[in-house]
Amino acid sequence: MMAPAAEYKPIPVVNVPDISPKSDAFADLQTASVIEWTRLSGLPQNIVERNFKFVRLSRYRASIQAALAAKSDGYLISHLPLMTASVAHALKIFRKNVRHLGFAFNLTNLPSGKRLSYLRHSLRSVDQFAVFSRYEQGLYANLFELPPERIVPVIWTQDSPPVDRDSVTASAKPTLCAIGGEGRDFRLLLDVARRLGTAARLVIIARPHSLAGLAIPDNVDVLTNIPLARVWGIASASNGVLLPLRDENTCCGHITLVSAKLLGLPLATTRAYATQEYVDGRAAVLSCEPNDAKAFADLAARMLDEPDLLATAARASSSYERDFHRRHHWATYVDDFITAHPHQ
C-alpha cells in the first residue's frame, strides 16, 4: 500500500499596490503556482491618511504591513516605484529576507536630487523589477544604477474596459477623443483641434488640472471625473482616439493604447520608445514624430476622412490584441519569478 502523498503547501505571497484597492485583480491571476495571497493596499484607509498632506502616510503604513506580513519562505510583490522603494526600506528595518518583485515599475517623470538618491539606495535590495517596455529596462538600469538583468520587461495586460454607449449623446459632427493625462502633450492636442476647425469636435477626458492655463478652442469639450464605462462609451462612438505623448522618452499611455486596441478603435499617437511594442505593425494605429502639430493634425484628419477603412482594420485586429495583452502573460511572469528566485 502506497504512503499518502505529502500535503502541498501553498506559496505565501503578499501583494501591495500603491493606488489600487485590496481587491486588486492582480491577486486573481491564474498562476500555475499555488499561491496564498495576502492582500494589502496603499490607498488611504482613514481620516488621518486621507487628510495628511505632506507625505503619503498610507503608503508607509502599507509598506510596514507588507514587511510584517511577509514570511521567510514567501514572496512580496509591490506595485509602482515609490511603493517598491518604501517596501524595500521596511524589509530592511524589520530584517526580513523575502524575495521582492517590484511590479509596474514605471515613471511618468524621472526623479532627480534627493528623491533619486533615496530610490537608488532603497531599490538595491529588490530582486526584480517588471517594466512594460524594453526601452525602460535600459533607462531605469542606468538611472538607478541597477544590473539590467534584474529589470525584466513584460507587456501590459488587461481585460477590455467597460463600455456604456447609452450615456452618449450622438454628435452632429465627426468626433475624436483623447483620454488620460500622464505624459500627454496637451498644447499639441489643442493646436490640432484648431487646425481641424469647427467641422470636427474633440472630446478630451483628463484630470481637472491637465489643461490648466491653456486656452480651449470652441470645438473642444473637456470632461473630468466621469465613470470609466462612459469614457469608453464616448470613445466607441467617436472616429478614434488621439494619444499625443510629450516626447520620444515618455513612458506613459499604455492603458489608453491597449484599451482602444481591445475595443477595436482606431488610434493616432506620437512615437515613443516605450510604446513601440504596442503600435508597430498595426494598420489601425497611426503615428508620427512627437511635437509636430501639422503631422499629428494630418493623422487626425485621416481618421475623420477614412472612418470606415480604419474602423474595419481596428476591428479585424481586436482578436489578435486580446491574445497579445492577455492577463495570462502576467501569471506566467509571476510563476517565472518564483521559479527563478527560490528560497535557500
N, C-alpha and C positions, 0 to 999 in steps of 0.2 A: 504494500500500500504506500502510495507516494505521500511525502510530507506536504502539508499545506503551504502554498506559496506565501512568502513574507508579505506583510501588508505594505503597499506602496505609499510612501509619504509625499503629499503634495509639496511643491516648492513654494516657500513663503516669499511673496513679492509685495513691497509697499509701493503704491502709486500715488504721487503727489503732484498734481498740476498746479500751476500758478494762478490761472484766471478761469479755470473750469470748475464745476461743482464736483462733489464726491461721486456723483453718478456718471462721471465722465466715461464715454463709451470705450475709451482705450482699455479699461479693465474688463471689457466684454470681448476682447479679441479671442478668436478661436485658435488658440495656440495648441501645438502638439504636446507641449509640456503641460503637465497637470499642475495648475497654479492655484495657490490660496492667496487671494488678493486682500490687502489692507488698503482701503480707500480713504484718502485724505484730500484736503483742498486748501489752497492758499487764498481763497476768497474770504472777505470779512465775514465773521460769524456773529458779531455782537456790536452793540452801540459804540464801544470804545474803538474797536478795529475799524468801524465804518467812519468815524469822525476824526480820528487822529490823522493829521495832515502831513506830518514831517517825514515819516517813513512808512512803508507798508508793514505795519505790525502783524497783519495776518500771515504774511509770507514767512516771517521769522517764527511765529507760533507754529505754523505748519511744518517748517523745516525741523524744529525741535521735536514735534510729534513724530515725524518720519524717522529721525535718528533713534528715538526711544523705541519705536515700534519695530525697527529693523532687527532681524535675527541673524546670528552668526553664520547660519547655513543658507541664508536667503539673499535676496537682491532688492535693490531700491531703484525706482525709475522716477526721475524728476523731469518736469516739463518747463521749458523756456530758460534762458541763460541765468537770469537773476535768481530763480528758484534753485537751479542746479548749484550755483555758487553758494547759496545760503545753506542748502542741504549738505554740501561737501564740508563747509565750515562746521556745521553742527555735528557731523560724524567725527570730525577731529576732536571737538570738545569732549564728546562722550566716549571717545576711543573705541568706536565701532568699526570693525573690519568687515564691511559689507560691499559686495560688488555693486557699483553705481553706474547707471546709464543715464546720461543727460539727453533726454529726447527733445525734439523740436528745438534744437539749438540754432536759433535764427534771430538775427538782429536787424531792426529797421535802420538804426543809426549806430555806427561803430563808436565804442567808448574811447575816452582819452583821459589823461591825467590820473587822478586818484582812483576813479572807477576802474580804469584799465589795470592799474596796479593791483587793486583788490581782486579783480577777476583772474588775473594771471596767477596770483598766489593761491586763490581758492580752488581753481579748476585743475591744478596739478594732480590731485588725487583721484579725479574722476576716471573711471576705467574706459569709458567710450562715450562718444557724442554722436547723435543722429542728426544729420543735416539733410535738407531737402533738395540739394543740387550738388553736382560735382565741383562746381566753382567754389562753393562755400568751404569745401574741405581744405583747399589751399589757403583761402582767405583767413579762416579762423586759426589754422595751424600757425601761420606767420604772425598774426596779431597777438595771439595768446601764448606763443612760444611753446606749442604742443607738438608731439610727434604726429605727423599726418596720418599714420595708420590707426590712431585712436579716434579719428574722425571718419565715420563710415556713412556714406550717403544712402538715403532711401527715398523713393518717390513719395510725394504727398498722396495720401489715400483718404477717401471719404465716400459716403453714400450720396446719392442725388439729393439736393436740397428740396425742401417742401415748396410747393407752388400753389398760390391762391390766385387763380385767374378771375374769380368772381368779384374781387375787390378792386379790379382795374377798370377804369372807365375808358372806353375806346377813344382814341385821339383822331381828330380830323386830319392831322398832319403826320407824315412819316416821323418815327421817333427812334432815337438811340438812347442808351442809358449807360451810365458809369457808376460802378459800385465799389465802395471801400475807400479808405482814407490813407492807409500807411504807404509811404514811399511813392505817392502819386504826384504828378505834375499838373496841378490844377490851373496854373496860369496858361499852360499849353492847351488844356481842355477847353477853357473859356475862349481862348483865341480861336480854336477850331469851331466853336459854336458861332462866333461872329462871322467867320468865313463861310459857314453853311448858310447863314441868313435866316430869315423868318419862314422860309419854306419848310424848314425842318425843326423839330423840337428835341431838346436834350434834357433828360431827367438825370440828375446827379443825386445819388444816395450815399451820404457820407456822415461823418460826425459833425456836431454843431460848429466846432472850431476850424474845420478843414478849409473853409473858404473865407475865413475872417480877413477883412481888409481888401477883398477883391471885389471888383465891380461885376455884377451878374447881368449878362445880356437878357433882353426881353424874351428870347426863345429858350431860356433855361429855367427849369424848375428844380429847386433844391429840397430834398426830403431828408429828414433825420429821425432816428429813433422809431422806425416803423418795424412791424413784425417781419421775420425772415421770409415767411411764406409770401407776404405781399411784395417784398423786394424782388423775389424771383418770378412772381406773377407779372410785375411790371417789365422785367427783363424778357420774359417769354412773349409778351405782347408787342415787343419792340422789334426793330430790324436787326438789332445786335448790341453787343456790349463793347464799350470803349475802355481800354486799360492803358493810359499813358503813364509809364513809370518815370521816376525822377531822373535817372541816368542809367548807364550800362552796368553800374556796380550795385544797383538796387536789388535787395534780396527779399522782395515782397510780391504780393499779387497772386500767390499760388492758389489760395482758396477761391478767389473770383475766377481765375482761369479754369480751374478744374470744375467748379460748379457749372459754369457756362458750357463747357465741353460735354459734361454728363447729360445736360438738358438738351443738347443738340442745338446750341445757339451760336451764331457767327460771332467772331471776336476780331477786334483790331487792337494791337498793342505795340509798344515801342520795345526795341530789342534790349535785353539784359542778359548777362551771363548766367544768372541764377534761374532763368526761366527757359533756357534753350531746349532742355529735355522735354518741356511741356508744350512747345509750339512748333518745333521744327518738323517739316513734312506734313503739316496739317493744311488741307486745302481751304478750310473754313476759318483759319486763323491768319489774318493779315498782319504784317509787321513792317516797321520802318525804323530808322535810326531815332534815338531819343532827342528831344529838344528841337524837333523840326516840325513846326506848326503846319507848314504847307503840305509836307509829305503825309502827316497824320490826317489832315483835312481831306486829302485825296483818298485815303483809305476809308474815312467816314463817308465820303460822297459815293464811293463804290458800294458801300453797304446799303446806301439809300437807292442807288441806281440798279443794283443787281440782287434784290432781296430773295427772289425765288432760287436763283442759282446758288447763292451762299447758304441759304437755309437748307436746301437739299443736301449739299455737301456736309453741313454740320450734322444733320440727322443721320446721314449714312455712316458717319464716324462714331456716333454715340456708343454703339455696342463695343467697338474697339476701346474707346476711352473708359468705359465701365470696367473692362478687364484690366486695363493699364493702371487704373487707380483703385483697384480692389483692396478692401481692408485686409485681405489675406496677406498682402505683402508686409504689412506691419507685424502680423502674427509671426510670420516666418523670421522677420528681423529679430523679434524678441527671443524666439527659440534659438536662433544662431548666436545671439549674445550670451544666453545662458550656457550653451554648449562650449563657447569659446572662452568663458570665464568661470571654470569650475572652482569650487572652494577646496582648499588644500586639506 
